C-alpha cells in the first residue's frame, strides 16, 4: 500500500512543526531575539523542499504547489506547537 504525496507531506509537516516549535523556544531563550524564529522557519521551509526532492521522496513540483500542499500546514503546526511550548515554558502570572 503506497501513501499519497499529500499524506506524506502532512506527516512531514506535523513532525517538522513539533521540532521547529521546540527549536524556536530554544532559539528565543538563547538569543533573546524573537524575530529569529521567523528566519529559522523560512530557512527550514526552503531547505526541506530541496532535501525532499533530492532524496526522491516526492517529485519535483513548482514552488506554488509546495506552498499550497506543505508549507501552510508546516507554518500552522509550527505556530500551534510554538504556542504550546511558550505557555509551558513561561509563567504568565
N, C-alpha and C positions, 0 to 999 in steps of 0.2 A: 504494500500500500504506500503510495507516494503522497507527500504533502504538497499542497499548492504553494506557490511563491508567496501569496499574501499571508498564508498561515505561518510560514517560516519567518517572514518579516515581522509579524505580530509577536511571535515568541521572542525573536531577537530584540524587538523594541521594548518588551516588558522587562527582560533581564538587563538590558542596557540602561533602562530608566532607573532600575534599582541601583545599579552600580554607579551611574552618574549622579544620582541623588545623594548617595553616601560620599562620593568624591567631592561633590560641591560643598558639603558641610565641612569636610576636612580642609579644602582649599580656603574656605571662608575663615575658619578658625586659625589657619596657619598664616595667611597673608593679610587678613583683615580688610580685603578688597572684595566686596560682594559682586562687583561688575565682572570680575574674573570668571565667575560661573558661566556667564553667557558665552564668553570666548571658549571656555572648556567644552561646552555643549556644541558650539559651532564647529570647532576643530574635530570633535568626535564624529559629528554627522558627516563631514566631508571624508574623513579617513575611513569610516565604516562603509561608505559607498564603494570606495576603491578596493578595500580589502574583501568585501563580499563578492565583488565582480572578479577580482583576481583569483580568488580561491574557487571560482566556478560554482559557488552555492546558488547564485542567481545569475541570469543572463544580463547582458548589458542593456540598459534602457536609458531613456533621457532623464535629465535631472527633474523635469516636471513630473514624470511618472514616480520617481523616487520620493519626491516631496509629498505627493498625494497618498502614496501607499505606505510609506515607512516613517518619514520624518515627523509628520504631525503626531503620530502615535508615540514616537520616541520623546518628543517635547512634552506631550501630555503626561506620560508615565514619569518622566524626569521631574516635572513640576509637582505631581502628586506625591512622589516619594521624597522629594526635597522638602515639601511642606510637612510631611510626617516626621522626617528626621529633625527638622528645625524645631518642631514642637516638642520632640523628645529631648533634645539637647539643651535648649534654652528654657529657663524657668521664667514664665510670664506671671509675675506677681505684682 
